[in-house]
Amino acid sequence: MPATVVVGTQWGDEGKGKFTDLVAAEMDMVVRYQGGHNAGHTLVVNGETFALQLIPSGVLYDHITPVIGNGVVVDPRVLIAEMEALQARGVDCGSLKLSGNAHLIMPYHLELDALHERHLGEAMLGTTKRGIGPAYADKAMRIGLRVQDLLDPGIFEAKLEVALAHTNKVLAKVFNRLGVRASDVAAEYLQECAPRLAPHICDTVSLLHEGLDSGQRVLLEGAQATFLDLDHGTYPFVTSSNPVVGGACTGAGIGPRHLGRIIGIAKAYVTRVGSGPFVTELLDEVGDHLVEVGGEYGTNTGRRRRTGWFDLVMLRQAVRLNSLTEVALTKLDVLDGLDSLKVCVAYELDGRRYEHMPYHQSVIHKAAPVYAELKGWKTDLSGVTSSGELPSEAADYIAFLEDGIGVPVRLVGVGPGRSQYFDWQQTD
């Protein structure tokens, strides 16, 4: 049976957690394929809120095997703390599987992350300073440590010495900081973290393929989103991995022929955290309204998100990059109180119109949005359970987006709760 992929189509925070959770109910295995604990999923189940960082959303279902794939970078201390927090709330993490090929975030990665950001000054990228970028950089430089190294102290210590021979020079000569002692890191990771994680470490590639071959239903979930992708996002204001669907293949260890349903998650407006271009950004009272009503503050960082109108140019590009088969629309209810709505249908710069994402960053930074304006509905949508219950203006808004995106809109969220959604394609 082909795997299903859930991918963010904007700059993250689209509400992937909720719809991953909904789709996961039908699955046997849920695999996280990239990123680290710089991205959070917030789920509301029976009135309880769960904020997940590393552990896949499927952990909340007893029948699902949650898997952290090889493409993820893992801070073992954060993972252990998240497991303990879930277990304290009655969520069993015993079935969690962790790829031995996933790379470890080391204590010095956090320090380097903060120092690099400070060094950039006004050109800072707005990272979460959680060591994600430096961990991926060490992976590319081939001096990274992997989860499997926790199982062999000799290999761990040898690799750590190689990594620190480089890192300590950077800390001392570039940032005028004291070096890191290998013995301190080894003691924490080998004595405290390794025994806790060892029961979960396995060959997740074989596990995944055996599941697919036996007909199990598999869901692949990414962190961040399309326009934070290292290759296809608004570089350099991006993450350090590939959230696009191609990253699901490399980050989980399967080929594209195993992929079937590809669900793109899109918020009914657009948000972004940190620096970078934002063509439809709202710096007025409407933007403030979206922040306050939508609760637009980071799950992990608490940072206020920037807000803007829905951008069809971005979504068309996301369809291309991810081969989306459908779109799930979130937070439609946040627009309830607005008299009118705008949708960006194109960009314009120097008399040229762009209906697909321009390749050159200067165009994206300088372009002006071309808007279509639609009527608001001024109706509370939080209790809507079917498309037939929508006011005509809300139905028109979804239909307009669907036509502009070019693929069907399927599920539509109207609140944070697990049951607050409806199927746009069902007419009864």
N, C-alpha and C positions, 0 to 999 in steps of 0.2 A: 504494500500500500504506500503511495507517495507521501512524503512528509509535507506538513503545512509550515509555512513561515509567517511570522508576524514581525513587521518592520515599521519603524517610524518614518514618516514622509516629510517631516519639517525639520525643526532644530531640537527635537526631543521634547519631553514633557507632554506628549500628545495624549496620554492616558493609555499607553500600551499595556500597563499592568492589568487594568480592568478587563480589557478585551482578550488579553492572553489568558486571563483567569477563566473567562467565559468559554473560550475555545478549548482550553485545557480540560474542561469537564468531560470532553469526548475522547481524550487522549490516554495513552498508556505511558508515555514518556515525554518529558519537557526538557529541552536542552538549551542552555544559555551558551551562545557561541562567540561572544567577544566583549570587550570592555572590562571594567573593573567595578569597584564600589563607588565610583564617581557618578553612577546613575542609579536612581531609585525607582521602584515601582510601588505605588500606593494602592492597596486594595481595601475595600470596605465589605466585610462579610458579617452578616447578622448584627450589624451595628458596631462591630469591632473593626478598627483600622489597623492594617498591617503594612509597615513600610519595609520592603525588601530591598537589599542592596546587591548581594551576590547570588543568593539562593534563588533558583527559578520559581516562578509563580506557582507551578504545579505542586509545590510542597504542601499546599493547603488541602490537597486531595489525598486520601489514604491509598487510592488505587494507582497513583502515578509514581513513576520513578523520576525524580528530579536529577538532572545531570549538569555539571559545570564542565564545559568542553575545553579543548586544548587551546582555543583562541582567546580565552579569558586570562587576565592577569589577576592573581589572587594574593591579597594580604591575609596570611593565615590567621593573624590575630583578629581581624575584622570578621572573617568567616566563622571562627569559633564563637565569637561574641554574638553573632547573628543566630547561630544554631542554639546557643544557650537561651537567648531571648525568646525564640520561638518555642523551645521546649518548655520554658517557664509558663507559657500561655497555652500549653496543652497540644502543641503542634509537634508531631514526631518527625525528627530529621534522620532517623536511622537508615532510611532508604536512599539518602543522598549519595550520589556518585561524583567523584572528582577526578578529572583527567590527570594522569601522571605527567602529561606533556604540557600542561598549563604552566605558565611562568609565574614565579613568585615576586611579589612586591616586597622589597627589603627595606629596613628602616632608613637606609641612606637615600633611597629613592624619594621618600617624603621630603627629606632635607633638600635634596637637589631640586625638587619641584618648586619649593618655596623660594629658593635662592635664584633660580632661573627667572621666575616670574618677577621678583623684585629687581633683578638686574635689567629686565626689559623696560622698566619704568613706565612711561606713558604708552609704550607699545605693548604692554602686557596683554596676554591672551585671555585672561579670566579663567584660568584653570582652577580646579577644586583643591589643588595642592595635596593630592592624596597619593602621589607617586606613580600615577598611571603612565604618563609620558616617559619618564625616565626608565620605568620597567620595560616598556616596549622598545625604548632606545637600546637598552642593554641586550634585549632579545635580538635586535637587528645587528648589533655589534658582536653577537655570539659570545657574550660574557655573562649572560643571564643564568640564574638558577631556576630549576624547574621543580614542580611539586614532587616528582619522583626522587629528586635528590634528598628529600627529607628521610627517605627510607634507607639511605646509605651514608652514614656519618662521614666516612672517609672521603667519598666523592663530594659531599656537601662542603666540607672544610677546604678541600683542594680547589674547588670552583670558587669558593668565597675569597680565597687568597688571591686568585687571578683577578676577580672583579674589583677587589679593594686596591690592588696594585694600581689600577687605573683611576678608580673613584677617589681615592685619598689624595692623589696628585691634583685632581680637579678641585677638590674641596680646599686644599692648601694653597695652590698656586693661582687659582682663578678667584676664589671667594674668601681666601684668608681665614679658613675655618680648620679646626682640628680634625684629624682623620678619625675614622671609625675603627674600633678594635674588633678583629675577627672573632676573638673569644667571646665577646659580649653577645654578638649576633648569633653565633653558633649555640651558645647556651640557651638563649631564648627559643630559637627555632627548633633545635633538635631535642631539647629536654622538655619544653613546655608544649610546643605546637605539634610536633611530629606524632607523639602518642595519641593525641586527640583526633588527628586527621587520618592516620594510617588505615583505620577500618573502612574509610570511604574512597581511598585512592584505588583506581583501576584503569584498565584499558578501555576507555569510553568509546573509541572508534569501533572496536569489536562488539561492544555492548550495543551500540547504535545499529550496526549492520545486522547483527543477529536479531534485533527487534524488528527491523524493517523486513528482513527475510521471512520472519515468522508471521507477518501480517499485523504487527503491532502498529498502533497509530502514534505518530511522532510529531511533536510540535517543536520548532526551532524558534527561539526568541532572542532578539538582539537588544542591546542597550543603545542609548543615544538615538541617532536618526540619520536619515539620508544626507542632510546638508551639514552634518558634522563628520561625515566620512572623510578619512584622510586623503583619499584620491578625488572624490567627487563633491566634497563640501566646499564651503566658502573659506578656503585656505588663506591664511594660516589659522583662522579662528575655527578650528576643528578639533576632533578628538584624535587619538593616536592609533586607531584601528579602523576596521571597515564594517560599519553597521549595515551596509547594503546587503542585498540577498547573496551576492557573490561571496561575502564574508561568512555567510552561514555554511557554505560548502567547506571553505578552508578552516573555519573555526570549530566545526563539528566533525569534519573528516568524512564527508560524503560528496559524491559527484552530483552535477545538476540534473541528471536523469531521475534522481530520487525525489526531486521537488515537484509538488503538485499545486495545491492552493497557496497563493501568496497574498496575504492580507496587508494592505497599507493602512496604518492608523494616522488619521488626520484630525486635528482639533478644528472646531467650527470657526475659529479665528487662528491667529498665529502668535506664538511666543518664542522668545529666545533668552538665554541667560548669558551674561558676559558680553564681550566685545564682538564686533563684526558688523557687516552690512545688514540692513533690514529695510527693504524698499517700502513696505507698507506700515512701518512703525507709527504708532499713535502716541504723541506727546501732549495729549490734551485730557479733558475730563472723560472722554470715552475710553481712552487707554487706562485711566485710573479706575473706571467702572469695571473694566474687564479684569483688572488685577484683584480688586476687592471682592467682586461677586464670584470670580473664578478661583479665588484662593491661589493666585499665581505667585507662589513662593516655593523655592526649591525644596524637594523632599529631604535631601541630605544637607544642603548648605543653608537653607532659609533665605537665600538671596531673592530679592524681588525680581520677577521676570519682566522683560520688555514685552509689550503687546502690540498687535497690529491686526489689520483686516486680513481676511482669507486671501491667499495668493495662489491663483490658478497656474501662474507661470512655474512656480515651484512644484506644484503637484503634477503637472504634465511631465516635468523632468524626472520626478520620482517614479512615475509610471514607466518611463523608458529605462531608467537605471535598474529597477527591481522587477520588471516584467509582472507588475501587479495584476492579479486577477479580479480584485475587488478592493474597495475602500471601506473602512469603518470610521464613522464620524463621531467624535466625542464632544462633550460639553456644549451641545446645542442649546441647552437650557440657560447658559450664561448670557445668551443674547436676548433673553426674554424681555428685559426692561428697556430696550432701545427702540426708538421711533422709526429709524431707518438703518439700513445696513449697506456697507460697500464691499464689493468683491473686486480684487485686482485681476483684470483679464489680460493685461499686457504691460510691458515696460516701455518707456519712451526716453530716448536721449538723442539730442541733435537731429530731430526730425525723423529718426528711425524707430520703428516699432518692433518690439521683441515679444513674441508669443511663447517662445521657449527660452530657457535660461541661457543668457549670454555666457560665452566661454571666458571672456576677459574680465578680470576682477574690477578694472576701472569703470567698466560699464555698469556693473552691479552696484558699485559704490555711489555712482552719480545718477543712475536712472530714476525717473519719476514714475509712479504707478498710474496706470490708466484704469479708472474705476467704472464699474457698472453699479448703479444704486438700486436697491430693492427695499420694499416696505418691511418694517418690523411687525411683530405680531402682538406684542404687549399682553401676552397670555402665559400663564405658568405651565410649562411643559413637563414638570418633574413627575407627574403622574401618568404621562402618556405611555400606553403599552402597545399601540399599533399605529401604523401610518394613517389609518382612517380617522384617528382621533386628533390629528394635527390641524391647527388653523391653516387656512389656505396659504397665508403668507409664509409660514414655516415650511409647508410642503413645496412652495415655489422656490424657496431658498435652497432646499436640498436638491430639487430637480435642476436648478441652475448650476449648482456645483457639479453635479453628476454629468451634465452635458459638457461642461467645460473641462472636466478631468479626462473624460473619454473611456472610463471603466465604470462598472456599476458600483453604486453605494449600497452596502448591505446593512450592517448593523449601525444603529444610531443611538448614542448615549445621551440621556437627559438627566443625569445626576450621578453622584459618586457611588451609590449602592450597587451591589452585584446585580440586582433585578431591574435597575433603572435603565432600560434600553428597549428598543423595538427593532423589528426586521422591516426595513424600508421596502423590501421586495415582496413582502406579503401584503396582499390587498384586503384580506378579511380580518 
